[in-house]
Each structure stands twice: as structure tokens, then as C-alpha cells.
Amino acid sequence: MSKAESKTAGKAQVSRVAIADDLTIYHAAALKDQLMGHVKQHPAIELDLSAVADIDTSGIQLLMLAKRECQKQGKILSIVAHSPSVHELMDFYNIAGFFGDPLVIPASAA
Amino acid sequence: MEEILSVFIQEAREQLTEMEAGLMRMEQGDHDPETLNGVFRAAHTIKGGSGVVELTMIEKFTHVVENALDKLRNNEISVSDDLISAILNCCDHLNALLDLAQNEQTEADPATQLKGDTLANQLRGFLGGAVASSAGASASAPAESTASVESEGGGKTMNDCWHISVRFSRECMKNGMDPEAVLRYLLSLGEIVHITTISDALPDPDDMDPESCYLGFEINFRSHADKAAIERVFDFVREGSELHILPPYSKVTDYLDLIAHLPEETMRLGEILVKSGALTQEELDDGLARQQAGSAAAAKIEGGPAAPQLGDILVGQQMVQPEIVEAAVTKQKQISEKKADEARLIRIHADKLDQLIDLVGELVIAGASANLLAQKSGQTALVETTSVLSRLVESIRDSALQLRMVQIGETFNRFNRVVRDTAKEIGKEIELVITGADTELDKSVVEKIGDPLMHLVRNAMDHGLEPTATRIAKGKPAAGRVELNAFHDSGSIVIEVVDDGAGLPKEKIRKKAVEKGIISDSQALSDQEIANLIFEAGFSTADKVTNLSGRGVGMDVVRRNIQALRGTVEVNSEENVGSRFVIRLPLTLAIIDGFLVGVEKSSFVIPLEMVVECMELSATSIDRNYLNLRGEVLPFVRLRELFEVGTEKPPRENVVVVKAGGRKAGIVVDVLQGEFQTVIKPLGGLFRHLRGIAGSTILGSGEVALILDVQTLASLAATAEERTLAVAGGRN
């Protein structure tokens, strides 16, 4: 999980989180702590998922949880970059609307 | 005849059989939509095929039938006995048309045409005249059905997709089943038109277990698969998951009921359903309004008799669901297995098969003679090679014979229809129970056993079973029971026709037999023997002759037919309990494993399956015709005396203990020569009346050996013994 790094970019409050690990059930427990940690700390989060090679339902579930938690607390969570596998699964589950983010595929992967 | 035509006719007949079977199940209260679908598919296949081979008379007629079935499928008309009977009659007519086609007639003659028109009109009567222009092309059928759905109005929804509502179990991901995989698998059955992911069950972050699954899905699914197939997709995650599947064009109330059953909020779900296209907004509003009005009205008349609430009924239905589902799943499995079977079948001409069997027969004989020569030559290597060869020949023989084996089920299934029609005709309630339908026997035997069986079954229904009133008076169940059983028993196949009717009137039979001079008045007969008198020529005890049976021709014909197949038939009967006709037939008519024995210079073959054991004949029993086999009386016959061969008895004789038709007997011979593959060559017409000989075969040396008819010999031994005993008993 250590690969996921948080850095402050541009505006002071928006923290950008890049996740490079697989969003799968094998890492789900650690991922949950990490995501929830970010949600607690920052008022606005930009998630960069462009390096996520693999994602499964547990990953989607965690993203949905994080999104909902942010909405509840009046915070902002937006996914700014999707890897092809993330894009595909979100498409399959038809949940792009839930996140409300434009689906952006990095040029390199497209 | 053109090959394509003959293939069509054969397939059409198979489809008709399937149709008939399905219709009969429906008549017996099978409400499984798959059964109806099967019948519809069969009709549709016949129609399509007849179009291809340009048999317009069949195509037109089938179209009418298909129309009726389509209406049934759409629940526009309901199943009734009359309707089923009408469709069954149509099946008969189709068979008749196929007969015409087989004789290369493409147009029905006026009489047949008239009959077809009458049947078609009769069928149209059930449809409420809605299909006046029914003789159109097949392409119009789907259009008709869509139109009718529109006219249904409020009751049904416009959704032509399945609606699948699933809430996965918490544990499924931990068990390694990702919902994604399940849903992707669903895609193999059809197309997901719309999917909504429901995450309402996600708890607060602190309570959330990241490895549990909290998601659910509302899926609008377009597919031609049936419910069981869709459900099977979810088999692996079934435990703990909540799964609702609504078929296309479900009622609005079904959707409302679904909404009520799901954990999420009504309005939200309603929205989801509208969004996913399962319901239109009007349908939803209308349905909800009606539901509310209904509950308000119910509240007003509180205390009064509770009107049956739709919801309750539906809940009730849901309780029933698992069993129906279970049945559907098994049915579906059977169908898919059958389909897989069909794919592995090839059709070949029976003549080719017979030719193969003939050749294998020659091969066996040639092999035997090679074997003999090898042994005479004394060359070990040659003996070894020939023994390997003969083992291979044996395997070839077995598999060649296996090719001709068919299941008796098809023959049995014909009787479903016969029993149904006869029951209606004679006004009795009759239930047919079939067991052992998968028992295999030689094709040539199957073909010839149909008629005798038909006779026995008709007899059982007409004579055996009492009229319903009599049955009730006797305290028996009102519905009579006829059983058809088949099973293998020591190298032969046994077919039983059993009824639980009145049984055979022994006294009456005896009297009649004396009257006809078949037996003398003083003759002492066992019950068994009296019962079997009914197989004598010209014997009938029925007081009145009916359409079906009772004319006194028949039972002897039955026996003769069965004997022609080297089989036997006998009857066990108990008055007021029922009768059991037992037919025993050899498995095959071509090649058998034989046991070679010798008397003087002659060789005889005993079918090996019937041989129980061999032993030396002890000197003590030399002047009697029975011996003590471990405390059991074993009657025997001496071949030497029976066939009058040889002069001098050898110092040692052997007994071959055989078992046939449930009884044991001994056959006394000089020498035992061992196992021998026997190709049965029929005896010429000149020897037809020879008793105790079933056929002949050719030995490796080129000599002829006779095949013993063990059945006859065994009964010969038994009766000879009984007679001696009876004489002895009479003297005392």
C-alpha cells in the first residue's frame, strides 16, 4: 500500500491521491484504511487510478463507500483518472453516474 | 424417395412423438412452461421442415396447430382436456399426412383433406375465431403474438426482457465468487440491456468489512434462455443471496411485489425499475395507486371476511417457487443432456448394420477354425497369436452387437397414448406406470415385441381392470393401474405387464378348458397351469366381446409371436389382486456365448448365460430322473435318451445345471468341451417343429452343432418329473 502517495497539489485543500496497487479483495482491508484515512484528513480528494492494473467488485465497493462518505460529510471526492480496467468495470456496473466524474483514460493506455 | 424427404418424415415423426408426450404430461397437470415450449418447438420444427421439403399440406395444417399452441403459451387460452384431445387428434392427422408423404403423395386426397379441415376448424373454435387468416406464412407468427400482447392492456407490462433482481450474499467474495464474474457469465445467455448497481446496503465505514459484499443489482436482461437457465447462472452464489427473476411481460403487480420484497425503499426502487426500462412510469403509478386503493378499501371493511389479497397470493406463489424451480432445473438439465446426446448420434441404415453383424459372424467362425488348426499344429507362437486374435474377435462381436441394442423406452412410451385413449373409450380411470425404460435389447426384438405387448396391455385394461364402480365397491383405488416393467435377468430381458385388476377367474378358465376339450375333467392342474391355459388357441372367458378384445384370438397369437423370438410368456394371477404377464426374451438373435458339450460324436451348444454349474453324475441317481443338488431336487433330462444318440453309456456322465425361466434343471451329457462363441444359424423350415433345438451353428472344424433350447428342455424335465410324482401320488 505504501505506493499510494498523497501530495498536495495546486489549491491547498485538494489532495491528490494516486493509487498504484490492484484494487482487489487481496488488498481490500489495507485499501479501506488508506482511503478512509484520506477521507478523514482532507476536505477534497482527487483520486488518480490511472495506474490500477486490476480492480474487482470489492474495489468498486470501496470506492463507492468513500464517495458516499465524502458526500455525507460535505467533502468532495473525484476520480480524475481511470485505468482501462477501472473504466471497464465501472462501465459494466453502470456506476459512472454515481461518481459523476468524467471517465478519462490516459492517452498512453487508450 | 428423395433422401431429404425421408429424413424429414423420420424427424417429423420423432417430433410428433415428443409433442404427444408433452401434451399427455400437460393433460396430467404438468404446468411447467418448458413442457408447453417443448410441444410448441416440436410443432414449429415440423412446420419449418415441411416448408423446406415443400409439403404445403403439412405446413398449412401444422400452422393451425402452432397457432393454438402459441395462444396457450401466451396464456390467451387455457389448457383443457378437450383442447388437448383436439391437438392430439391433430397429431394423428399429421401422422396420416406423413404416411401420404411417404407414399410420395404431395396432395391430400379429398377424405383426408376434409378430415384435416374439420380438425382445423375444431381447433380454431378454441381460439375464439381470432385466427381466421391463419394459413399465412410462418413469419407472421411472431407479429401476431406481439399484437396480442398490446391488446392485453393494463395487466401486463410492455417489457420484453427478463428482470433480474439480485442482492449478493455478504460471504460470496470471501468464497471466491466475485459478482462481476457471475454477471459476466450471465452475458453468455443474452444481453444486459440495463444494469443498476445498488449500494444502499453499504454500512458506515467503521462497520464495513472490506471483504464482504454489500452490492445488489437490478438487471434488465434480454435473452431467449428460460428461467431455470438464468437461475443456474447464480447457482454458485445462491446461498445467502436474494434472487428474484421476473419473466418478460410480467404483470405490474409482480413488479410491485418484487419492490415490496426488496430491502430498499419503494420509491427508489420504482425509479430504478423505470430507469432500467423494466416498467414505464404510467405502469408504476397506476399499479401503486391501485395497490393503495386496495389497501384503503380493505381497511374500511375491517373485521369483515378478508378478501384474498393479490399480495398474499403472490407470496404464496413465492413459497411454492423453490419446488417449481427445482423441477425446472432438472428438466432443463435433462433436455441439455439429451441435446448433447443427439449431437453424438449418427443415423445409419439398418441394412448396413445387419451386414456388419453377418460379417462378424463369419469372422467368429473363421477365427474358431484358425484356432483349431493352430492347436493341432502344436506351434506355441501360432497358438498364442490366434488366441489374441480370438479375444479381439470377441470384443468386435460384442461391440457390433451393442450397435443393435436400443432402449425399450420408445416402445413403452407409445403406450401412454394407447392407455389414455382406451381409458376414455371404455370409461375407466387408468394410470400407466413405466419402469426400466432404459433397458436395452436387440433392435429386431424391439420391433417385433410391439404387437404382443399392445395386445397384453389392451387386455389388461379391458379384462383385467374392473369398472370404476366395482373397484370402489371392492375398496380399491378408483383409478386402475397398469404397469410396464423391463429388466435384465440372467442373459435375457424380462418384460412385465402388470395390472391391479380382478385377476384371472381360475374356475371359469378350468370349466371353459374342459368344455373346449383342452384338458380333461379329471386332470389335476396347478393354479399356475390353469392361468397359462389362456394362451391356448381359441380361448376366451370374457362374457361379452368388446371392441378391444375378447374374441378369443390373441393370447395364442401373443404366445406364438413371442416364441418366434425364442422367448416365453407366462402369467401369474391372483383373483382380486391382479395379473402379471411375464415375457422373457433373449437379448440378441445373432451371436451368443455358448457352452459346448458332446454326446457320443455329436456336439451341442448350451447358451452360456444359462449354465449355472457342471458336475459329475453320481452312480446313485442313475435310474432316476432327478438328483439331490445340495438338498434341492434337480430334475434332469438325458440328451442321449432324448435325441436317441449313441448306444453305449460311457462310464462317466456329466450334468450341466442350467437355469431358465426361473427354474433349474440338469442336462446329462457325455463330455464337457468348454466355452464356444456361437453364431446362431436358423434351422430350415423343415425343422420348425423340432422340440428342444433352438438353432444350429458351425464349429471350427466345419462340423455342425445343434443349439439346445434350454427353456423347453427345462420344462420338459420338470413336467416329466411332476408327472411321475403325480402318478405316484395317485397310487397312494
Interface residues (C-beta under 8 A of the other chain):
Chain A: I25 A28 A29 L31 K32 M36 V39 D56 T57 S58 I60 Q61 L62 M64 L65 R68 E69 L89 F92 Y93 N94 I95 F98
Chain B: M173 D178 P179 E180 L183 R184 H194 I195 T196 T197 S199 L202 P205 M208 P210 E211 C213 Y214 L215 F217
